[in-house]
């Protein structure tokens, strides 16, 4: 955990958020600026800057993030209609918080290309 990281502080409970999932490895919460009716951020408790920094030793964690997102989509009733999972890497990739996270977007038709 890093004290100056927004998502680390949310995961630690020092910044309030609408938590939809929490376990020893992963926290998921609703985005404060939703881009779809369902917009949940799925983050590891471990501070990792982005997907570019993942190592093979963290394969389990990456899989865990995906499975938590899958479970939330199901809980939100979005599995049949479909959903989008996005992770941004770096400034040009659209990453604004330097902490690995997945965006779970659902509840509307997604367009392509995404932007």
N, C-alpha and C positions, 0 to 999 in steps of 0.2 A: 504494500500500500504506500502511496505517496500522498503526503499531506496537502499538496497544492493541486492535486488532480480532482476535478469535479466528480468523476465517476467513482473514484476510490472513496471519496467522502460520502457519496450516496450509498455505496455498498456498505460502508461502516455505520450508516445511520445518522451521520452528523449533519446531513442536508436532507430535508424531507423530500419524498417522492412517493408516487402511487405505485407501490410494489405489487407485482402480480406473481412473482416467483422469487424464492430465496432458499438457497441451500449452502453447503460448505464451500462450493466452488463457483457458483453462478448466482447473479442477481438480475432480475428483469423488472423493468418499470416503464410506465407510460411516458412517452416523449412529451415535453412541455410545449412543443411546437409541432403538433401532428400534421403529417402530410397525407394521411389517409384516416378513415374512421377508426381503424385499429392501427396504432403505431406504437410498438413496444421496442425498447432497447434491451438487448440481452448482453450482459457484460460479465467477464470473469472477475472474481474478487482479486485475483493476482493482477498486478499492474503490468500490462504488456502494451506497448505503444500502439501497435497495429498488427494486422495479419502478416505483414512483411517481416516481423520479428519472431514469428512462431518457429519453433524448432521441432524436429521429430519427437523429442522428449515430451512435447506438449500436444501430441496428436490426440490423446485422451481428452484433454480440455477442449480442443476444437470440436471434437465429436460431441462432447457434453453440451456445448453452446448450441449446436445444431439440434440436438435432441430436445433441449429445453424449449427452443423456438418452435419446434414441431408440436410439442405438448401444449404450449400456449395457443398456437393456432387452432388446435383441436378444441381446447377449452373455450375459446372465443367463437367457436362455430364456423371457422373459416376454412376448414380442410376441404370440403367438397367444392366450394366456390373458387378456392385457390388463394395464394398469397405470394408475396415476394420477400426474399431474404437478401439483404445488401450489407456489405461491409466496405467502407471507404478506406483508402490507404493514402495518406499524405495529402498535402494541400491541393494538388491538381486532381486528386481522386475525390475531393469534397470532404475530407476528414476535418472536423472542427474541434473535436476533443481528442487529445492524444492518449487514448485508452481504447484498446480493442473492443469493438462492440458490433453486434448485428442489429440491423433494423428489421423488424418484422412489420411489414406493411400489408394491410388487407382491408376488405370492406368496400372496395371500389375496383373498377377495371383499371389495370395498370397499362401504360402505353410503352411503346418501344420505338426508337431508343429512349432510354430513361432520362437523358438530359445532358 
